[in-house]
Amino acid sequence: MDKNLERKQQEERVGRYLKASLKQAGVTYDDLADRLQAFGFKETKASIASKLSRGSFSATFMIAVLRAIGKEGVNLADL
């Protein structure tokens, strides 16, 4: 498989995973922006939407999002 295609597919899966996790937690992008401030992130609804749409962001951002919504673990098979 083409490495660029494989990377793009992985980015899409991770973005969908975080979007689904937010929905499951009942957290909006506005809510998330507020919660991320506690972790030192200055995000807006638009910047969060853009990152999740692209699916490319730092591991630090992903961990902060998961902590902000109270998710205690991630099963890599879900990604």
C-alpha distances in whole Angstrom, upper triangle without the diagonal:
4,6,9,7,7,10,12,11,13,15,16,17,19,21,21,22,25,26,27,29,31,32,32,35,36,36,35,34,38,38,35,36,40,38,36,39,40,37,38,35,37,35,36,35,33,31,30,29,27,25,24,23,21,20,20,23,24,25,28,28,26,29,32,30,30,34,35,34,36,32,33,30,26,24,20,19,21,18
4,6,5,6,9,10,11,12,14,16,17,19,20,21,23,25,26,27,29,31,32,33,35,36,35,35,33,36,37,34,35,39,37,35,38,39,36,36,34,35,33,34,33,31,29,28,27,25,23,23,21,19,18,18,21,23,23,27,27,25,28,31,30,30,33,35,34,36,33,33,30,27,25,22,21,22,19
4,5,5,6,9,10,11,12,14,15,17,18,20,21,23,24,26,27,29,30,31,33,35,33,33,31,34,35,32,33,36,35,32,35,36,33,33,31,32,30,32,31,29,27,26,25,23,21,21,20,17,16,15,18,19,20,24,24,22,25,28,27,27,30,32,32,33,30,31,28,24,23,19,20,20,17
4,5,5,6,9,10,11,12,14,15,17,18,20,21,23,24,26,27,29,30,32,33,32,31,29,32,33,30,30,34,33,30,33,35,31,31,29,30,28,29,28,26,24,23,23,20,18,18,17,14,14,13,16,18,19,23,22,21,24,27,26,26,30,31,31,32,30,31,28,25,24,20,21,21,17
4,5,5,6,9,10,11,12,14,15,17,18,20,21,22,24,26,27,28,30,32,30,30,28,31,33,30,30,34,33,31,34,35,32,33,30,31,28,29,28,26,24,23,22,20,18,18,16,14,13,14,17,19,20,24,23,22,25,27,26,26,29,30,30,32,29,30,27,24,23,19,19,19,16
4,5,5,6,9,10,11,12,14,15,17,19,20,21,23,25,26,27,29,30,29,29,27,31,32,29,30,33,32,29,32,34,31,31,29,30,28,29,28,26,24,23,22,20,18,17,17,14,13,13,16,18,18,22,22,20,22,25,24,24,27,29,28,30,27,27,24,21,19,16,16,16,13
4,5,5,6,9,10,11,12,14,15,17,18,20,21,23,24,26,27,29,27,27,25,28,29,26,27,30,29,26,29,30,27,28,25,27,25,26,25,24,21,20,20,18,15,15,14,12,10,10,13,14,15,19,18,17,20,22,21,22,25,26,26,27,25,26,23,19,19,15,16,16,12
4,5,5,6,9,10,11,12,14,16,17,18,20,21,23,24,26,27,26,25,23,26,28,25,25,29,28,26,29,30,27,28,25,26,23,24,23,21,19,18,17,15,13,13,12,9,8,9,13,15,16,19,18,17,20,22,21,21,25,26,25,27,25,26,24,20,20,17,17,16,13
4,5,5,6,9,10,11,12,14,15,16,18,20,21,22,24,26,25,24,23,27,27,25,26,29,28,26,29,31,28,29,26,27,25,25,24,22,21,19,18,17,15,13,12,11,9,11,14,17,17,20,19,17,20,22,21,21,24,25,24,26,23,25,22,18,18,15,14,13,10
4,5,5,6,9,10,10,12,14,15,16,18,20,21,23,24,23,23,22,25,26,23,24,27,26,24,27,28,25,26,24,25,23,24,23,22,20,18,17,16,14,12,12,11,8,9,12,14,14,17,16,14,17,19,18,18,21,23,22,23,20,22,19,15,15,11,12,11,8
4,5,5,6,9,10,11,12,14,15,17,18,20,21,23,21,21,19,22,23,20,21,24,23,21,24,26,23,24,21,22,20,21,20,18,16,15,14,13,10,9,9,7,4,6,9,11,12,15,14,12,15,17,16,16,20,21,20,22,20,21,19,16,16,13,14,13,9
4,6,5,6,9,10,11,12,14,15,16,18,20,21,20,19,18,22,22,20,21,24,24,22,25,27,24,25,22,23,20,21,19,18,17,15,13,12,11,8,8,7,5,8,11,14,15,18,16,14,17,19,17,17,21,21,20,22,20,22,20,16,16,14,14,12,9
4,5,5,6,9,10,10,12,14,15,16,18,20,19,19,18,22,22,20,22,25,23,22,25,26,24,26,23,24,22,22,20,20,19,16,15,15,13,10,10,10,8,10,13,15,14,17,16,13,16,18,16,15,19,20,19,20,17,19,17,13,13,11,11,9,6
4,5,5,6,9,10,10,12,14,15,16,18,17,17,16,20,20,17,19,22,20,18,22,23,20,22,19,21,19,20,18,18,16,14,13,13,11,8,10,10,6,8,10,11,11,14,12,9,12,14,12,12,16,17,16,17,15,17,14,11,12,10,11,9,6
4,5,5,6,9,10,11,12,14,15,17,15,15,13,17,18,15,16,20,19,17,20,22,20,21,18,19,16,17,15,15,13,11,10,10,8,5,6,7,4,8,9,12,12,14,12,10,13,14,12,12,16,16,15,18,16,18,16,14,15,13,14,12,9
4,6,5,6,8,10,10,12,14,15,15,14,14,18,18,16,18,21,20,19,23,24,22,24,21,22,19,19,16,16,16,13,11,12,11,8,8,10,8,11,13,15,15,17,15,12,15,16,13,13,17,17,15,18,15,18,16,14,14,13,14,10,9
4,5,5,6,9,10,10,12,14,14,15,14,18,18,15,18,20,19,18,22,22,20,22,20,22,19,20,18,18,17,14,13,15,13,9,11,12,10,12,13,15,14,16,14,10,13,14,11,11,14,15,13,15,12,14,13,10,11,11,11,8,7
4,5,5,6,9,10,10,12,11,12,11,15,14,11,14,17,15,14,18,19,17,19,17,18,15,16,14,15,14,11,11,13,10,7,10,12,9,12,11,13,12,13,11,8,10,11,8,8,12,12,10,12,10,13,12,11,12,13,14,11,10
4,5,5,6,9,10,11,10,10,9,13,13,11,14,16,15,15,19,20,19,21,18,19,16,15,13,14,14,10,9,12,11,7,9,12,10,13,13,16,15,17,14,11,14,14,10,11,14,13,11,14,13,16,16,14,16,16,16,13,12
4,5,5,6,9,10,10,11,12,16,15,13,16,19,17,17,21,22,21,23,21,22,19,19,16,17,17,14,13,15,14,11,12,15,13,16,16,18,17,19,16,13,15,16,12,11,15,14,12,14,12,15,14,13,14,15,15,11,11
4,5,5,6,9,9,11,12,15,13,12,15,17,15,15,19,19,18,21,19,20,18,18,16,18,18,14,14,16,15,12,14,16,14,16,16,17,16,17,14,11,12,13,9,8,11,11,8,10,8,12,11,10,12,14,15,11,12
4,5,5,6,5,7,8,11,10,8,12,14,12,13,16,17,17,19,17,18,15,15,13,15,15,11,12,15,14,11,13,16,14,17,16,17,17,17,14,12,13,12,9,9,11,10,7,10,10,13,14,13,16,17,18,15,15
4,5,5,6,7,10,13,12,11,15,16,15,16,20,20,20,23,20,21,18,17,14,17,17,14,13,16,16,13,15,18,16,19,19,21,20,20,17,15,17,16,12,12,15,13,10,13,12,16,16,16,18,19,19,16,16
4,5,8,10,13,15,14,13,17,18,16,18,21,21,21,24,22,23,21,20,18,20,20,17,16,20,19,15,17,20,18,21,21,22,21,21,19,16,17,17,13,12,14,13,9,11,10,14,14,14,16,18,18,14,16
4,5,9,12,13,11,11,14,15,13,15,18,18,18,21,20,21,19,19,17,19,20,16,16,20,19,16,18,21,19,21,20,21,20,20,17,15,15,14,11,10,11,10,6,8,9,12,14,14,17,19,20,16,18
4,7,10,11,9,10,14,14,13,15,18,19,19,22,20,21,18,17,15,18,19,16,16,19,19,16,18,21,20,23,22,23,22,22,19,17,18,16,13,13,14,12,9,11,12,16,17,18,20,22,23,19,20
4,7,8,6,6,10,11,10,12,15,15,16,18,16,17,15,14,12,15,16,12,13,16,16,14,16,19,18,20,19,20,20,19,16,15,16,14,10,11,12,9,7,10,12,16,17,18,20,22,23,20,20
4,5,5,6,9,10,10,12,15,16,17,18,16,16,13,11,8,12,13,10,10,14,14,13,15,18,17,19,18,20,20,20,16,16,17,15,12,13,15,12,10,14,15,19,20,20,23,24,25,21,21
4,5,5,6,9,10,10,13,15,15,16,13,13,9,8,5,8,9,7,7,11,11,10,12,15,15,17,15,17,18,17,14,14,16,13,10,13,15,11,11,15,16,20,21,20,23,23,25,22,21
4,5,5,7,9,10,11,14,15,16,13,12,9,7,5,9,10,9,10,13,14,14,16,18,18,20,18,20,21,19,16,16,18,15,12,15,16,12,13,16,18,21,23,23,26,27,29,25,24
4,5,5,6,9,10,12,14,15,13,13,11,10,8,12,13,11,12,16,16,15,17,20,19,21,19,20,20,18,15,16,16,13,11,13,13,10,10,13,15,19,21,21,24,26,27,24,24
4,5,5,6,9,10,11,12,10,11,8,9,8,11,11,8,11,14,13,12,15,17,16,17,15,16,16,15,11,12,13,10,7,10,10,7,8,11,13,16,18,18,22,22,25,21,21
4,6,5,7,10,10,11,8,7,5,6,6,10,9,7,10,13,12,13,16,17,17,17,15,16,17,15,11,13,14,11,9,13,13,9,11,14,16,19,21,21,24,25,27,24,23
4,6,6,8,10,10,9,9,8,8,9,13,13,11,14,16,16,16,19,21,20,21,18,19,19,17,14,15,16,12,11,14,13,9,11,14,17,19,22,23,26,27,29,26,26
4,5,6,8,10,9,10,10,11,12,15,14,12,15,17,16,16,19,21,20,20,17,17,17,14,12,13,13,9,8,11,9,6,8,11,13,16,18,19,23,24,27,24,23
4,5,5,7,5,7,7,10,11,14,12,10,14,15,14,14,18,19,18,17,14,14,14,11,9,11,10,7,7,10,9,6,10,12,14,16,18,19,22,23,26,23,22
4,5,5,5,6,8,10,13,15,13,13,16,18,16,17,21,21,21,20,17,16,17,13,11,14,13,10,11,14,12,9,13,15,17,19,21,22,26,26,29,27,26
4,6,7,9,11,14,16,19,17,15,19,21,19,20,23,24,22,22,18,17,17,13,12,14,13,9,11,13,10,8,12,13,16,17,19,21,25,26,29,27,26
4,6,9,11,14,16,18,16,14,18,19,17,18,21,22,20,19,15,14,13,10,9,11,10,6,9,11,9,8,12,13,15,16,18,19,23,23,26,25,23
4,7,9,13,16,17,15,14,18,19,17,18,22,22,20,19,15,14,14,11,10,13,12,9,12,14,13,12,15,17,18,19,21,22,26,26,29,27,26
4,6,9,12,14,11,11,14,15,13,15,18,18,17,16,13,12,13,10,8,11,12,8,10,13,13,11,14,17,18,20,21,21,25,24,28,25,24
4,7,10,12,9,10,14,14,13,15,18,18,18,17,14,14,16,13,11,14,15,12,12,16,16,13,16,19,20,23,24,24,27,27,30,28,26
4,7,8,6,6,10,11,10,12,15,15,16,15,12,13,15,13,10,13,14,12,11,15,15,13,15,18,19,22,23,23,26,26,28,26,24
4,5,5,6,8,10,11,12,14,15,16,16,15,16,18,17,13,15,17,14,13,17,17,15,16,20,21,24,25,25,28,27,30,27,25
4,6,5,6,9,10,11,12,14,15,16,15,17,19,18,14,15,18,15,13,16,18,15,15,19,20,23,24,24,26,26,28,25,23
4,5,5,6,9,10,10,12,14,15,14,17,19,19,15,16,19,17,15,18,20,18,18,22,22,26,26,25,28,27,29,26,24
4,5,5,6,9,10,11,12,12,11,13,16,15,12,14,16,15,13,17,18,16,17,21,21,24,24,23,26,25,27,24,22
4,5,5,6,8,10,10,11,10,12,14,14,10,11,14,12,10,13,15,13,14,17,18,21,21,20,22,22,24,21,19
4,6,5,6,9,10,11,12,15,16,17,13,13,16,15,13,15,18,16,16,19,19,22,22,21,23,22,24,21,19
4,6,5,6,8,9,10,13,16,16,13,14,17,16,14,17,20,18,19,22,21,24,24,22,24,23,24,22,19
4,5,5,6,6,6,10,12,13,10,10,14,13,12,14,17,16,17,20,19,22,21,19,21,20,22,19,16
4,5,5,7,8,11,13,14,11,10,13,13,11,13,16,15,15,18,17,20,19,17,19,18,19,16,14
4,5,8,10,14,16,17,14,13,17,17,15,17,20,19,18,21,20,23,22,20,21,20,21,18,15
4,5,8,12,14,16,13,13,17,17,15,17,21,20,20,23,22,24,23,20,21,19,20,18,15
4,6,10,11,14,11,10,14,15,13,15,18,18,18,20,19,21,19,16,18,16,17,15,12
4,7,9,12,10,10,13,15,14,15,18,19,19,21,20,22,20,17,19,17,18,17,13
4,7,8,7,7,11,11,11,13,16,16,17,19,18,20,18,17,19,17,19,18,15
4,5,5,6,9,10,11,13,14,15,17,19,17,18,17,16,18,16,19,18,15
4,5,5,6,9,10,11,12,14,16,16,15,15,14,13,15,14,17,16,14
4,5,5,6,9,10,10,12,14,15,14,15,15,14,17,16,20,19,17
4,5,5,6,9,10,10,12,14,14,15,15,14,17,17,20,18,16
4,5,5,6,9,10,11,12,11,13,12,11,14,13,16,14,12
4,5,5,6,8,10,11,9,10,10,10,13,13,17,15,14
4,5,5,6,9,10,10,11,12,13,17,17,20,18,17
4,5,5,6,9,9,11,12,12,15,16,19,16,15
4,5,5,6,5,7,8,9,12,14,16,14,14
4,5,5,6,7,9,11,15,16,19,17,17
4,6,8,10,12,14,18,19,22,19,19
4,6,9,11,13,16,18,20,17,17
4,6,9,12,15,17,20,17,18
4,6,8,11,14,16,14,15
4,7,10,13,16,14,15
4,7,10,12,11,12
4,6,9,8,9
4,5,5,7
4,5,5
4,5
4
